[in-house]
Amino acid sequence: MKWTRLIVLATLITFSSIASEFDDTPKLAEQGVVSSQYNLGVMYYNGQGVPQDYKQAIKWFTKAAEQGGTEAQYALGMMYGKGQGVPQDYKQAVKWYRKAAEQGVATAQHGLGGMYANGHGVPQDYKQAVKFYRKAAEQGFVLSQYNLGLVYANGHGVIQSNKQSYIWNAIAAVNGHEGAAKNRDIFAKSLSPKALGEAQEEAAKIYDKINSTK
């Protein structure tokens, strides 16, 4: 059974400051305020209040990231991975994803998992991909939940398991992923009634555990 290749990147960069701070963002960014540097990067990335300019976005994300801003670190990882505002550089993408991933940022964990899965900037290593997908999935990140369903379906970095693929697809489906819902239904047909009941029970327990920690 063939499955879609693993999804690498999956979130939008969003503007986190409140509206009343919008006009003060450039001034505060120049003063070295990390959140404002990140927000100014987002403004340039999206063309929000300023002309869209990926190079300026990179500039401000870098300033915030070098001060430890995890959102900016993730944003740099994404932009280096896509070659937005800079030449595409997978090693730099891995560097910045890792910094944020090690501080528990789910989007960065997912991004780093994708780099390992596809051998971008690091040797291809499905076990490492699974490690980081799992970290993000256990924080409720739906695309990592879906990707865990894929790796279990294919036996990439894990022992192939229709049951585990059903579990993670079921969890991702509850969180709104349409592809996961289709895969869940396919794997439901491959399991015995007993195994399906066990998988449904385990999926419910994992889902409850994830949502209890949010």
C-alpha positions in Angstrom: 0.0 0.0 0.0 1.5 3.3 -1.1 1.1 6.5 1.0 1.7 10.2 0.4 5.2 11.2 1.4 5.7 12.9 4.7 4.7 16.5 5.2 7.6 18.7 6.2 6.3 22.1 7.0 3.0 23.1 8.3 2.2 26.4 9.9 1.7 30.0 9.2 3.7 32.6 10.8 1.3 34.7 12.9 1.4 38.2 14.4 1.2 37.9 18.1 1.1 41.4 19.4 -2.1 43.2 20.3 -3.5 45.9 18.0 -2.6 48.8 20.3 1.1 47.8 20.1 1.1 47.7 16.3 2.4 51.2 15.7 5.1 50.8 18.4 6.5 47.6 17.0 9.3 49.0 14.8 10.5 51.3 17.6 10.5 48.5 20.2 12.2 46.2 17.7 15.0 48.7 17.2 15.3 48.9 21.0 15.9 45.1 21.1 12.6 43.8 22.4 12.5 40.2 21.2 8.7 40.0 20.8 8.7 43.2 18.8 11.5 42.0 16.6 9.6 38.8 15.9 6.4 40.7 15.2 8.2 43.1 12.9 9.5 40.1 11.0 6.0 38.8 10.7 4.8 42.1 9.4 7.4 42.0 6.7 6.8 38.3 6.0 3.1 38.9 5.5 3.2 42.4 4.1 1.2 43.5 7.1 1.4 47.3 7.5 4.6 47.3 5.4 5.6 46.1 1.9 6.2 42.4 1.9 9.9 41.8 2.1 11.4 38.4 3.0 14.9 39.8 3.4 13.6 42.3 6.1 11.7 39.4 7.7 14.9 37.4 7.8 16.7 40.3 9.4 14.3 40.8 12.2 13.7 37.1 12.8 17.4 36.6 13.1 17.7 39.4 15.7 15.0 37.8 17.8 16.2 34.3 17.3 19.8 35.2 18.4 18.3 36.4 21.6 16.5 33.1 22.1 13.1 33.9 20.6 11.7 30.4 19.8 9.0 31.6 17.5 11.6 33.5 15.5 13.9 30.4 15.5 11.1 28.3 14.0 10.4 31.1 11.4 14.0 31.1 10.4 14.0 27.3 10.0 11.0 27.5 7.8 12.4 30.3 5.6 15.8 28.7 5.2 14.0 25.5 4.3 11.9 27.2 1.6 14.6 29.6 0.4 12.5 32.7 1.3 14.6 35.9 1.5 17.8 33.7 1.6 19.3 31.0 -0.6 17.7 27.7 0.4 20.0 26.2 3.0 18.8 23.0 4.7 21.6 23.0 7.2 20.6 26.4 8.5 17.0 25.3 8.6 18.0 22.3 10.7 20.0 24.6 13.0 17.2 26.9 13.7 14.5 24.2 13.9 16.6 22.3 16.4 17.1 25.3 18.7 13.4 25.8 18.9 12.6 22.1 19.0 14.8 21.6 22.0 12.8 24.2 23.9 9.6 22.3 23.2 8.2 24.2 20.2 5.9 21.7 18.4 6.0 23.4 15.0 9.8 23.2 15.1 9.8 19.6 16.3 7.6 18.8 13.3 9.8 20.7 10.9 12.9 18.9 12.3 11.2 15.6 11.9 10.5 16.4 8.3 14.2 17.3 7.7 15.2 13.9 9.0 12.5 12.1 7.1 13.6 13.6 3.8 17.4 13.8 4.5 17.4 17.6 4.2 20.4 19.1 6.0 21.0 15.9 7.9 21.4 12.2 6.9 18.0 10.6 6.3 17.0 9.0 9.6 13.5 7.8 10.1 14.0 7.0 13.7 15.0 10.6 14.4 12.0 11.7 12.3 9.7 9.6 14.4 11.2 10.9 17.6 10.5 14.5 16.7 7.1 13.8 15.1 6.1 12.0 18.3 7.2 15.0 20.5 5.0 17.3 18.4 2.2 14.9 18.1 2.0 14.5 21.9 1.6 18.2 22.2 -1.4 18.0 19.9 0.2 19.0 16.6 -2.1 17.4 14.0 0.3 17.1 11.1 2.8 15.2 13.2 -0.1 13.0 14.4 -0.9 12.3 10.7 2.8 11.7 9.9 3.0 9.2 12.7 0.1 7.4 11.0 2.2 7.4 7.8 5.4 6.1 9.3 3.6 3.3 11.0 1.8 2.4 7.7 5.1 2.2 5.9 7.3 0.9 8.7 9.7 3.9 8.4 11.7 4.1 11.7 9.2 1.9 13.5 7.9 -1.6 13.2 5.1 -1.6 10.6 1.8 -1.6 12.4 -1.7 -1.2 11.0 -3.0 -0.8 14.5 -0.7 2.0 15.4 -1.4 3.7 12.1 -5.1 3.5 12.8 -4.5 5.0 16.3 -2.6 8.1 15.1 -4.8 8.6 12.1 -7.8 8.4 14.4 -6.3 11.1 16.7 -5.4 13.3 13.7 -8.9 12.8 12.3 -10.6 14.0 15.5 -8.4 17.1 15.2 -9.8 17.8 11.7 -7.3 16.2 9.3 -9.3 14.9 6.3 -6.6 12.7 4.9 -6.2 11.1 8.3 -9.9 10.3 8.5 -9.7 8.5 5.1 -6.6 6.5 6.3 -8.3 5.7 9.6 -11.3 4.2 7.8 -9.0 2.2 5.5 -7.0 0.7 8.4 -10.2 0.0 10.4 -11.1 -2.5 7.7 -7.7 -4.2 8.0 -8.1 -4.9 11.8 -10.0 -7.7 13.5 -13.0 -6.6 15.6 -10.9 -7.2 18.7 -7.8 -5.3 17.4 -10.0 -2.5 16.3 -11.7 -2.2 19.7 -8.3 -2.1 21.3 -7.0 0.5 18.9 -10.0 2.7 19.5 -9.6 2.5 23.2 -5.9 3.3 23.0 -6.5 6.2 20.7 -9.1 7.6 23.1 -6.6 7.4 26.0 -3.8 9.1 24.0 -6.2 11.8 22.8 -7.4 12.5 26.4 -3.8 12.6 27.7 -2.8 15.1 25.1 -5.7 17.3 25.7 -5.3 17.1 29.5 -1.9 18.7 29.3 -3.0 21.7 27.1 
